[in-house]
Amino acid sequence: MKLQRLFPESRDEDMRRTPPWKPLLQGVEHAEALAVLGPLVEALAHARPTPPFAASLARGDAGRAVLFDALAQAHDDARHRSTAEALLERATDALASETLDPDLYDGFPGIAWAVQHVQRPSESPDADPLTDIDDALGDFLQTRPWPHRYDLVSGLVGMGVYALERLPRAGARHCLEAVVARLGELAERTPLGLRWKTAPEHVEPRLREAQPQGGFNLGMAHGIAGVLTVLGGAVASGVAAASARELLHGGWTWFMAQRAQAPESARFPTRVGLQDEPLTWPRRPAWCYGDPGVALGLHTLARAVGHAEWEAQALELCRESAQRWTDVASVQDGGLCHGAAGLAHLYNRLFQTTGETVFETAARRWFAQLLTVHRQPGLGVGGFRTLERFDDDTEGWTDNTGLLAGATGIALALLAATSPAEPTWDRMLLMSLRHPTPDAP
């Protein structure tokens, strides 16, 4: 009874489902987007990513396989299907020939995620090429105490995203149970609820001097917003549901306590210190850090677990983010991670879910910015370049073909805006969650 009271207004499964996907862009906007998408796809079909991440989900062939699979499904195109299969074969060769880290975006779980998403293998262990991956990851997740990262990009949350994609297989369930258990062990109990610390050695090098004892990251890519969303996925899937509910409730309570009551620039800081004092604030709207990505994640998990009060709170945050962050000049490139395509797609996702005009307007604004400002015909990959931060903390423009920050992600966002095929690929970003029927309490 105690855990049921944590979710007092839960609703049935049908009420959590997203309405059928519809093309956001119409008329002239639709035609302009397709005119850009065609050459972009052609350029990506012939791209050759460079090592050491040539096979990865975020930067390499596995990510491009996800794009061409989405194109094949949207247009029933055998040519795109063949390209997806060839890219995936090249990526999976790396699983056998290279030593890869257990990271979702740049390691072996991400390549395996792409195999599951694109090939949709049999649920029979004997016919499933990923059974050994499940077993290896499940064994790795038994490491205690957990010394590695907890985040979406390269830690526990990312492993949870892989497991969610693989359900209902026994190996995936085992992995997700272990992810929830390790997150429970890492959670810090405070009077305000539960929080997850970024250890000093995992703080970005440029910020370590200011955070010598570590701190608390609130973002989706590297922080607690990702933890809460994957816990929501576990609850909705009925995996380690009792533990995940308790962690989610405590984490939600702490997270919402970090809201600025009268924000000048943002509702949520990007990082807080050991006493919950704000350390840094977002300089731009983005999926990876800041209000847009955080608010979408909160809304996604609230709908997944069927908590009406949380959903209402998160929806108000989403509306506020769409109306507050309208300075298009602060966004300097087009990628999904922190660019115009990511904002356009996350607001498209919210529009498709809610039908609210405020999100349609925001999505179309960011698509217009993507196509008219960030596209430079004759340069980059299909007209798009990426502003990247390098290891020495300098920045520079690159021809990035990747899914997370480069041209593949831009193509996926444009495809989602111009076709009626739901972009299930955005589950890797926790912009959406699967809705399997729970088979356990």
Sequence and secondary structure as in RCSB ss.txt:
>XXXX:A:sequence
MKLQRLFPESRDEDMRRTPPWKPLLQGVEHAEALAVLGPLVEALAHARPTPPFAASLARGDAGRAVLFDALAQAH
DDARHRSTAEALLERATDALASETLDPDLYDGFPGIAWAVQHVQRPSESPDADPLTDIDDALGDFLQTRPWPHRY
DLVSGLVGMGVYALERLPRAGARHCLEAVVARLGELAERTPLGLRWKTAPEHVEPRLREAQPQGGFNLGMAHGIA
GVLTVLGGAVASGVAAASARELLHGGWTWFMAQRAQAPESARFPTRVGLQDEPLTWPRRPAWCYGDPGVALGLHT
LARAVGHAEWEAQALELCRESAQRWTDVASVQDGGLCHGAAGLAHLYNRLFQTTGETVFETAARRWFAQLLTVHR
QPGLGVGGFRTLERFDDDTEGWTDNTGLLAGATGIALALLAATSPAEPTWDRMLLMSLRHPTPDAP
>XXXX:A:secstr
 HHHHHSTT   GGGGS      S  HHHHHHHHHHHHHHHHHHHT    TTSTT TTTSHHHHHHHHHHHHHHH
T HHHHHHHHHHHHHHHHHHHHS   S TTTSHHHHHHHHHHHH   SSGGG TTHHHHHHHHHHTT SS  S  
STTTSHHHHHHHHHHHTTSHHHHHHHHHHHHHHHHH EEETTEEE  B GGGS GGGTTT TT BEE STTTSHH
HHHHHHHHHHHHTSSHHHHHHHHHHHHHHHHHTS SS SS SS SEE TTS EEE  SS  SSSSHHHHHHHHHH
HHHHHT HHHHHHHHHHHHHHHHH   GGG  S  TTTSHHHHHHHHHHHHHHH  HHHHHHHHHHHHHIIIII 
 TTSTBTTB EEEE TTS EEEE    SSSSHHHHHHHHHHHHSSS  GGGGGGTSS         
